[in-house]
Amino acid sequence: MALGPTQRVFSAAKRLLNSLIANGETRLRLAVVELEEERSRLLVLMLLAGASLLLLLLGVATLVVMVVVLFWDTYRLTAIAVSALVLILASITLGIIALRQAKRHTLLKETLNQLAADRALLEAKHAPDQRPR
């Protein structure tokens, strides 16, 4: 039994809607996977950074005490001042590096790339056919 023109339009619209919903579901699943991976990566990063900072703190404290004890008889105030200055400069430098890293955009990067590719494909299909002569 042949379909009438109206039924064909509705059938095509239904197929298009199903395709759009399936495409949207795929993109949403990709976004969820990326968010889960980012959460896991951030948790591991925070644990490693915390342990690293604790060990660094202990090492720096030991080193500062050693320098102050070494120069206690001759230049104790200079040793304390230089140690404090070095620690403050290192802290400022690491803070600047951390701010630069925090400004980098990586969240949902692949999802955004895939959506941009989808948009480019749709625009290419709807663009007028221009062939070089």
Residue frames as a rotation matrix with the C-alpha (Angstrom) as fourth column:
MET 1
0.583 0.813 0.000 0.00
0.813 -0.583 0.000 0.00
0.000 0.000 -1.000 0.00
ALA 2
-0.299 -0.705 0.643 1.48
0.695 -0.623 -0.360 3.32
0.654 0.339 0.676 -1.08
LEU 3
-0.206 0.133 -0.969 1.72
0.840 -0.485 -0.245 6.21
-0.503 -0.864 -0.012 1.34
GLY 4
0.714 0.507 0.483 0.14
0.671 -0.693 -0.265 9.56
0.200 0.513 -0.835 0.53
PRO 5
0.057 -0.726 0.685 2.19
0.297 -0.643 -0.706 12.78
0.953 0.244 0.179 0.40
THR 6
0.425 0.158 0.891 1.13
-0.686 -0.586 0.431 13.83
0.590 -0.795 -0.140 3.89
GLN 7
0.988 -0.038 0.151 2.02
-0.069 0.761 0.645 10.46
-0.139 -0.648 0.749 5.35
ARG 8
0.473 -0.871 0.130 5.43
0.740 0.313 -0.595 10.54
0.478 0.378 0.793 3.65
VAL 9
0.053 -0.415 0.908 6.15
-0.207 -0.894 -0.397 13.98
0.977 -0.166 -0.133 5.13
PHE 10
0.661 0.249 0.708 5.14
-0.726 -0.028 0.687 12.80
0.191 -0.968 0.162 8.60
SER 11
0.937 -0.349 -0.021 7.21
0.348 0.926 0.144 9.64
-0.031 -0.142 0.989 8.18
ALA 12
0.200 -0.902 0.383 10.26
0.559 -0.217 -0.801 11.65
0.805 0.374 0.460 7.08
ALA 13
0.168 -0.085 0.982 9.78
-0.572 -0.820 0.027 14.08
0.803 -0.567 -0.187 9.97
LYS 14
0.918 0.206 0.338 9.52
-0.396 0.526 0.753 11.17
-0.023 -0.825 0.564 12.40
ARG 15
0.685 -0.728 -0.024 12.73
0.691 0.660 -0.295 9.62
0.231 0.185 0.955 11.07
LEU 16
0.028 -0.661 0.750 14.48
0.168 -0.737 -0.655 12.99
0.985 0.145 0.090 11.28
LEU 17
0.457 0.222 0.862 13.29
-0.739 -0.444 0.506 13.50
0.495 -0.868 -0.039 14.86
ASN 18
0.992 -0.112 0.058 14.43
0.067 0.856 0.512 9.99
-0.107 -0.504 0.857 15.83
SER 19
0.390 -0.899 0.198 17.81
0.718 0.162 -0.676 10.67
0.576 0.406 0.709 14.25
LEU 20
0.040 -0.336 0.941 18.17
-0.270 -0.910 -0.313 13.97
0.962 -0.242 -0.127 16.10
ILE 21
0.752 0.286 0.594 17.22
-0.640 0.099 0.762 12.37
0.159 -0.953 0.257 19.42
ALA 22
0.883 -0.467 -0.052 19.70
0.470 0.878 0.093 9.52
0.002 -0.106 0.994 18.88
ASN 23
0.138 -0.851 0.506 22.43
0.503 -0.380 -0.776 12.00
0.853 0.362 0.376 17.95
GLY 24
0.224 0.019 0.974 21.68
-0.608 -0.779 0.155 14.11
0.762 -0.627 -0.163 21.03
GLU 25
0.960 0.149 0.239 21.73
-0.280 0.599 0.750 11.03
-0.031 -0.787 0.617 23.26
THR 26
0.596 -0.803 -0.018 25.12
0.725 0.548 -0.418 10.02
0.345 0.236 0.908 21.88
ARG 27
-0.064 -0.622 0.780 26.54
0.101 -0.782 -0.615 13.49
0.993 0.040 0.113 22.53
LEU 28
0.515 0.322 0.794 25.09
-0.718 -0.345 0.605 13.52
0.469 -0.882 0.054 26.04
ARG 29
0.977 -0.200 -0.068 26.65
0.209 0.871 0.445 10.13
-0.029 -0.449 0.893 26.81
LEU 30
0.224 -0.940 0.256 30.00
0.681 -0.037 -0.732 11.43
0.697 0.338 0.632 25.57
ALA 31
0.042 -0.158 0.987 29.69
-0.403 -0.906 -0.128 14.45
0.914 -0.392 -0.102 27.86
VAL 32
0.848 0.321 0.421 28.87
-0.510 0.284 0.812 12.23
0.141 -0.904 0.405 30.85
VAL 33
0.769 -0.623 -0.143 31.86
0.619 0.781 -0.080 9.98
0.161 -0.027 0.987 30.17
GLU 34
-0.016 -0.802 0.597 34.14
0.394 -0.554 -0.734 13.00
0.919 0.223 0.325 29.89
LEU 35
0.305 0.192 0.933 32.82
-0.660 -0.663 0.352 14.45
0.686 -0.723 -0.076 33.15
GLU 36
0.994 0.056 0.092 33.40
-0.105 0.710 0.696 11.15
-0.027 -0.702 0.712 34.96
GLU 37
0.446 -0.894 0.043 36.94
0.790 0.371 -0.488 10.91
0.420 0.252 0.872 33.61
GLU 38
-0.056 -0.444 0.894 37.63
-0.017 -0.895 -0.446 14.52
0.998 -0.040 0.043 34.62
ARG 39
0.680 0.366 0.636 36.31
-0.627 -0.159 0.762 13.89
0.380 -0.917 0.121 38.14
SER 40
0.924 -0.372 -0.090 38.52
0.378 0.851 0.364 10.83
-0.059 -0.370 0.927 38.55
ARG 41
0.176 -0.903 0.391 41.54
0.705 -0.162 -0.691 12.67
0.687 0.397 0.609 37.19
LEU 42
0.128 -0.073 0.989 40.98
-0.373 -0.928 -0.021 15.62
0.919 -0.366 -0.146 39.51
LEU 43
0.929 0.229 0.291 40.64
-0.354 0.321 0.878 13.35
0.108 -0.919 0.379 42.56
VAL 44
0.656 -0.753 -0.049 43.91
0.754 0.657 -0.010 11.58
0.040 -0.030 0.999 41.78
LEU 45
0.023 -0.644 0.765 45.56
0.448 -0.678 -0.583 14.91
0.894 0.356 0.273 41.04
MET 46
0.469 0.219 0.855 44.41
-0.548 -0.687 0.477 16.37
0.692 -0.693 -0.202 44.35
LEU 47
0.991 -0.117 0.058 45.64
0.032 0.647 0.762 13.36
-0.127 -0.753 0.645 46.33
LEU 48
0.375 -0.907 0.193 49.03
0.894 0.299 -0.332 13.41
0.244 0.297 0.923 44.63
ALA 49
0.050 -0.319 0.946 49.34
0.121 -0.939 -0.323 17.17
0.991 0.130 -0.009 45.02
GLY 50
0.776 0.308 0.551 48.45
-0.480 -0.279 0.832 16.95
0.410 -0.910 -0.069 48.71
ALA 51
0.865 -0.500 -0.033 50.99
0.438 0.722 0.535 14.25
-0.244 -0.478 0.844 49.41
SER 52
0.171 -0.823 0.542 53.60
0.828 -0.178 -0.532 16.08
0.535 0.540 0.651 47.38
LEU 53
0.271 -0.006 0.962 52.97
-0.194 -0.980 0.049 19.34
0.943 -0.200 -0.267 49.22
LEU 54
0.967 0.097 0.238 53.21
-0.251 0.169 0.953 17.63
0.052 -0.981 0.187 52.61
LEU 55
0.598 -0.799 0.063 56.53
0.777 0.597 0.200 16.03
-0.197 -0.071 0.978 51.74
LEU 56
0.072 -0.547 0.834 57.80
0.595 -0.648 -0.476 19.29
0.801 0.530 0.279 50.24
LEU 57
0.649 0.243 0.721 56.83
-0.359 -0.738 0.572 21.16
0.671 -0.630 -0.391 53.39
LEU 58
0.947 -0.315 0.057 58.74
0.112 0.493 0.863 18.71
-0.300 -0.811 0.502 55.56
GLY 59
0.334 -0.865 0.374 61.78
0.940 0.279 -0.194 18.85
0.064 0.416 0.907 53.30
VAL 60
0.147 -0.235 0.961 61.86
0.278 -0.922 -0.268 22.64
0.949 0.307 -0.070 53.10
ALA 61
0.864 0.202 0.461 61.39
-0.360 -0.392 0.846 22.98
0.352 -0.897 -0.266 56.87
THR 62
0.777 -0.630 0.011 64.28
0.499 0.625 0.600 20.60
-0.385 -0.460 0.800 57.48
LEU 63
0.125 -0.746 0.655 66.46
0.904 -0.187 -0.385 22.46
0.409 0.640 0.651 54.98
VAL 64
0.408 0.083 0.909 65.67
-0.069 -0.990 0.121 25.86
0.910 -0.112 -0.399 56.51
VAL 65
0.978 -0.067 0.197 66.47
-0.193 0.066 0.979 24.59
-0.079 -0.996 0.052 59.99
MET 66
0.526 -0.834 0.167 69.75
0.818 0.550 0.169 23.16
-0.232 0.048 0.971 58.70
VAL 67
0.082 -0.481 0.873 70.73
0.623 -0.659 -0.422 26.47
0.778 0.578 0.245 57.06
VAL 68
0.649 0.210 0.731 69.84
-0.338 -0.781 0.525 28.49
0.681 -0.588 -0.436 60.16
VAL 69
0.939 -0.336 0.072 71.78
0.094 0.453 0.886 26.10
-0.330 -0.826 0.457 62.44
LEU 70
0.370 -0.838 0.402 74.75
0.922 0.279 -0.268 26.17
0.113 0.470 0.876 60.06
PHE 71
-0.248 -0.454 0.856 74.96
0.439 -0.840 -0.319 29.97
0.864 0.297 0.408 60.16
TRP 72
0.668 0.641 -0.379 73.75
0.602 -0.165 0.781 30.45
0.438 -0.750 -0.496 63.76
ASP 73
0.249 -0.646 -0.722 77.02
0.836 -0.234 0.497 31.79
-0.490 -0.727 0.482 65.13
THR 74
-0.723 -0.689 -0.051 77.83
0.554 -0.622 0.554 34.23
-0.414 0.372 0.831 62.32
TYR 75
-0.921 0.369 -0.123 74.86
-0.362 -0.696 0.620 35.23
0.144 0.615 0.775 60.13
ARG 76
-0.766 0.638 0.080 71.74
0.522 0.690 -0.501 33.86
-0.375 -0.342 -0.862 61.84
LEU 77
0.002 0.817 -0.576 69.44
0.019 -0.576 -0.817 36.78
-1.000 -0.009 -0.017 60.90
THR 78
-0.312 -0.193 -0.930 70.73
-0.883 -0.303 0.359 36.85
-0.351 0.933 -0.076 57.34
ALA 79
-0.994 -0.069 -0.080 70.21
-0.092 0.939 0.332 33.10
0.052 0.337 -0.940 57.03
ILE 80
-0.442 0.897 -0.021 66.65
0.563 0.259 -0.785 33.38
-0.698 -0.359 -0.619 58.33
ALA 81
0.069 0.465 -0.883 65.88
-0.365 -0.811 -0.456 36.36
-0.928 0.354 0.114 56.04
VAL 82
-0.587 -0.355 -0.728 67.34
-0.799 0.112 0.590 34.71
-0.128 0.928 -0.349 52.92
SER 83
-0.954 0.271 0.131 65.50
0.273 0.962 -0.010 31.46
-0.128 0.026 -0.991 53.64
ALA 84
-0.156 0.950 -0.270 62.22
0.399 -0.189 -0.897 33.32
-0.904 -0.248 -0.350 54.06
LEU 85
-0.052 0.078 -0.996 62.79
-0.681 -0.732 -0.022 35.34
-0.730 0.677 0.091 50.88
VAL 86
-0.880 -0.312 -0.360 63.54
-0.476 0.599 0.644 32.23
0.015 0.738 -0.675 48.82
LEU 87
-0.751 0.647 0.135 60.40
0.563 0.733 -0.383 30.52
-0.346 -0.212 -0.914 50.14
ILE 88
0.037 0.785 -0.619 58.22
0.083 -0.619 -0.781 33.54
-0.996 -0.023 -0.088 49.42
LEU 89
-0.284 -0.199 -0.938 59.58
-0.849 -0.402 0.343 33.92
-0.446 0.894 -0.055 45.86
ALA 90
-0.994 -0.063 -0.085 59.09
-0.094 0.901 0.423 30.22
0.050 0.429 -0.902 45.19
SER 91
-0.462 0.886 -0.035 55.53
0.572 0.268 -0.775 30.46
-0.678 -0.378 -0.631 46.52
ILE 92
0.079 0.470 -0.879 54.71
-0.386 -0.799 -0.462 33.42
-0.919 0.376 0.118 44.28
THR 93
-0.628 -0.397 -0.669 56.21
-0.764 0.150 0.628 31.68
-0.148 0.906 -0.397 41.23
LEU 94
-0.953 0.296 0.068 54.22
0.300 0.952 0.065 28.50
-0.045 0.083 -0.996 41.86
GLY 95
-0.222 0.911 -0.348 51.07
0.337 -0.264 -0.904 30.57
-0.915 -0.318 -0.249 42.42
ILE 96
-0.108 0.111 -0.988 51.48
-0.760 -0.650 0.010 32.26
-0.641 0.751 0.155 39.04
ILE 97
-0.886 -0.249 -0.390 52.04
-0.444 0.693 0.567 28.89
0.129 0.676 -0.725 37.35
ALA 98
-0.748 0.659 0.082 48.93
0.522 0.660 -0.541 27.48
-0.411 -0.362 -0.837 39.07
LEU 99
-0.022 0.756 -0.654 46.81
-0.116 -0.652 -0.749 30.42
-0.993 0.059 0.102 37.88
ARG 100
-0.394 -0.180 -0.901 47.96
-0.888 -0.179 0.424 29.93
-0.238 0.967 -0.089 34.30
GLN 101
-0.990 0.016 -0.141 47.13
-0.021 0.968 0.252 26.23
0.141 0.252 -0.957 34.47
ALA 102
-0.524 0.845 -0.102 43.71
0.436 0.163 -0.885 26.95
-0.732 -0.509 -0.454 35.99
LYS 103
-0.089 0.490 -0.867 42.80
-0.546 -0.752 -0.369 29.22
-0.833 0.441 0.334 33.04
ARG 104
-0.880 -0.255 -0.399 43.30
-0.474 0.446 0.759 26.42
-0.016 0.858 -0.514 30.50
HIS 105
0.092 0.995 0.049 39.96
-0.933 0.103 -0.345 25.14
-0.348 -0.014 0.937 29.18
THR 106
-0.856 -0.383 -0.348 39.80
-0.486 0.825 0.288 21.35
0.177 0.415 -0.892 29.02
LEU 107
-0.587 0.681 0.438 36.36
-0.115 0.465 -0.878 20.50
-0.802 -0.565 -0.195 30.41
LEU 108
0.395 0.803 0.447 34.19
0.246 0.376 -0.893 18.74
-0.885 0.463 -0.049 27.81
LYS 109
-0.275 -0.612 -0.741 36.78
-0.569 -0.518 0.639 19.46
-0.775 0.598 -0.206 25.13
GLU 110
-0.963 -0.123 0.239 35.98
0.090 0.692 0.716 16.38
-0.254 0.711 -0.656 23.04
THR 111
-0.122 0.987 0.103 32.23
0.821 0.158 -0.548 16.93
-0.557 0.017 -0.830 23.33
LEU 112
0.378 0.221 -0.899 32.60
-0.116 -0.952 -0.283 20.50
-0.918 0.211 -0.335 22.10
ASN 113
-0.635 -0.663 -0.397 34.87
-0.525 -0.007 0.851 19.33
-0.567 0.749 -0.344 19.25
GLN 114
-0.800 0.378 0.466 32.31
0.529 0.811 0.250 16.69
-0.284 0.446 -0.849 18.23
LEU 115
0.241 0.930 -0.278 29.45
0.642 -0.368 -0.672 19.20
-0.727 -0.017 -0.686 18.30
ALA 116
0.065 -0.311 -0.948 31.50
-0.493 -0.836 0.240 21.60
-0.867 0.452 -0.208 16.17
ALA 117
-0.915 -0.401 0.043 32.16
-0.189 0.519 0.833 18.79
-0.357 0.754 -0.551 13.69
ASP 118
-0.375 0.864 0.336 28.43
0.811 0.481 -0.332 17.98
-0.448 0.148 -0.881 13.60
ARG 119
0.415 0.524 -0.744 27.58
0.163 -0.847 -0.506 21.63
-0.895 0.088 -0.437 12.95
ALA 120
-0.370 -0.636 -0.677 30.19
-0.608 -0.385 0.694 21.82
-0.702 0.669 -0.244 10.17
LEU 121
-0.909 0.082 0.409 28.73
0.304 0.801 0.516 18.72
-0.285 0.593 -0.753 8.52
LEU 122
0.050 0.999 -0.003 25.22
0.805 -0.042 -0.592 20.16
-0.591 0.027 -0.806 8.68
GLU 123
0.328 0.017 -0.944 26.37
-0.238 -0.966 -0.100 23.48
-0.914 0.258 -0.313 7.25
ALA 124
-0.722 -0.655 -0.225 28.26
-0.415 0.150 0.897 21.70
-0.554 0.741 -0.380 4.47
LYS 125
-0.662 0.539 0.521 25.16
0.675 0.730 0.102 19.70
-0.326 0.419 -0.847 3.51
HIS 126
0.384 0.900 -0.206 22.98
0.737 -0.433 -0.519 22.82
-0.557 0.047 -0.829 3.38
ALA 127
-0.197 -0.515 -0.834 25.48
-0.194 -0.813 0.548 25.01
-0.961 0.270 0.060 1.53
PRO 128
0.778 0.462 -0.426 24.80
-0.477 -0.007 -0.879 25.52
-0.408 0.887 0.215 -2.16
ASP 129
0.535 -0.564 0.629 26.69
0.591 0.782 0.199 23.13
-0.604 0.265 0.751 -4.38
GLN 130
0.792 -0.373 -0.483 29.64
-0.544 -0.789 -0.284 25.14
-0.275 0.488 -0.828 -5.71
ARG 131
0.566 -0.612 0.552 31.95
0.592 0.768 0.244 23.15
-0.573 0.189 0.797 -7.90
PRO 132
-0.127 -0.673 -0.729 35.01
-0.293 -0.677 0.675 24.69
-0.948 0.299 -0.111 -9.56
ARG 133
0.870 0.485 0.091 34.67
-0.019 0.217 -0.976 24.90
-0.493 0.847 0.198 -13.33
